[in-house]
């Protein structure tokens, strides 16, 4: 193969993300990942010590993309923007990144249990921690916006992390749906807009938990 080192690594990441998303991490072998890009197992081991190391790369790339897109989405908002506006911007940014790389983002949503028990190389163990930090920072951005909304009397007071889970649940579900054949036929920007608006406004009305 004539791929440069970086190109080959990127192709392995892209192929593995598609295979993991379609069939599950446990069902995919290193041989199958290499075969997907017309390579040998030797090329895989030139870049990665184990399949879990490759997963760590996928998860870090996805979570950093989600975080950066969310940051950019709120960067130009005025400091006194209502909480709903800030949450909607965060959600729109996150959704935009998720639709740009749906396979990787679907995997990243549920990868902590796998990576937590995996034996990673030292470099990829560090990437696992960076991925965790990126996820925590994104959730903290939602958390701060939600708490500001509660303090302003605009959002229903709930346990804060439960509220953030409620806000992000439709975002994650829509990203998953967007990777489906039907979802792929729907304009991503329209889906992102509707889901972001729903995520932002879903806690405005009083909620009775019984």
N, C-alpha and C positions, 0 to 999 in steps of 0.2 A: 504494500500500500504506500501511496505517496503523501498521506496526511502528515501534516506537521504534528508535533506533540500536542499542542493546544487544540488543534482541529479534531484530532482523534479523541481526546478527552471529552470535548464538547459533544461529539457524535455519540459517544458511549452514554453520556448523561441523558441526551435526548431520547435515544433508543430505550434505555432502561426506564425512563419515566413513562414512556408510552406502554411498555410491557407491564410494568408494575401496576399502572392504573387500570389496564385491561384485565389482567389475570391475577393480581395480587403478588406481593413481594415474595412470599414463600414458594410460589409456583414457578418462578423464573430462575433458571440456572445461569451461571456465568457463560457457559457455552452458547446459550440462546441469545444473551445480550451481545456477545462478540459477533455471532452469526448475523444478527440484525443489521450490522454495519459492514458485513463482508470481511470480518477480521477473524483472527485466531484468539484462542485463550491467552496465548503469549502476549499479544498486544494489550489485552485487559490487564494482565499482571504487571505489565510495564508501567501502568498508570495507577493501579489500585492493588492493595494487599488482599482485599476481600470485598464481597458484594456489599457489606454494610458500609464500607468506606465510600463506595459510589452513592449509596443512599444518603449518606451524610452530605455529600456535595449537592445532590438534588434538593434536599430539604433546606440547606443553607441558602442556596441560590433563590429558591422560591420565597422563603420568608424575608430575605433581605429585599427582594423585589416588591413584595407586599408592603413592607414597612416604608420603603422609599417612596412608593406611589402614594401612600397615605400621607406621608410628611408633605409631599409636594402639593397635595390636594388642599391642605389646610394652611399652607405657608402664606397665602395672600389674603386670608380672612382677617377682618379687623379683630382686635383683641376682645371687643365687646360683642362679637357675633353670638347669637343665641345658641344654646346647647344643641338644639335640633339641627341648626345649620352646620355646626361643627361635626356632629355625628354623621350627618348626610354626606359631608365632604370626605370624611374618613372612609365611610362605606363605599363611596363612589371611587375613591382612589384604590382601595383594596380590591374592589370588583374589577376595575380596569386591569390591574396586574394579574388577577386570577384568570380573566378571560384571555389574556395574552399568552399564558402558559398553563392551561387548565390541567394537564396531566400532572405536572410537577406540584401545582398547588393542591390538588386533591390528595396526593401522597403526603405532602407536608402537613396537612391537617391532622393526620393520624399516625405520624411516624415516631412519636416520642417513645411509645412503649417498645417498639422494635429497637430503636437506637439506644434506649436506656439499658437494655440487656445485652447489647452487642459488644464484642471485643474489637475495638477500633485501633488503627495506628495512632500514634501520638498526635500527628497533624490533624487527623480526622476527628479525634476526640475533642480537640480544640474547636474544630468546626461545629461539632455537635453543641458545644457550649455557646458558641456564637449564634447558632440557630435558635437555641432556647432563649437567649437574650433578645433576639429580634422579635420573637413571638411575644415575650413579656413586655417589651417596649410598646408594641402595637396595642396590646390589650390595655396597657396603662394609659395610652392616649384616649381610648374609648372611656376608660374608667374616670379620668379627670373631666372629660366633657360631660359624662353622665352626672357626676357629683355636682358639677357647676349648675346643671339643669335642675337638680333637686334643690340646691340652695336657693335658686331663683324662683322656686315654686312652679316650674314649667314641666317637670317630669315627676312621675309617680315614684315615691320613695320605696325602694325595695332593697334587699341585700345587694350591695353594689356589684359583686362579681356575678351574681345571678342575673342582674339587669344587663350586664355586658354580654353574658351568654345569650340572653334573649335577643339582644341587638344583633349579635353576630351570627346567630343561627340561620336566618334567611340568607345571609351573605354566603355562608359556606354551602348551604343547600343549592343556591342558585349557581354557584361556581361548579358544583357537581353536575347539575342539570345542563349547564352550558356545554359540558364536554360530551353530552349525549348527541345522537344524530339529529333529533328534533331541535335541541337547544342550539346546535351549530348552525341551523338555518335561520335562527332569530338574530337580528342585529344586536351585537353585544352591548353597544352603547345604550340602546333602549332598555335592555334587561337591567343593566347596571343602574340606570337612572331610576327605574321603578323600584328596584329592590332597595337601593340606598334611601329613597324617600320613605319607603315602608319601615326600614330599620330605624330611621331617625324619629319617626312620629309614632311608633308603636307603643310607646310608654307615656304618651301625653294624657290619655284618658285614665281615670281612676281604675285600678285593677283590684278585683276581689279574689284573693287566694283562698277564701273560705275561712 
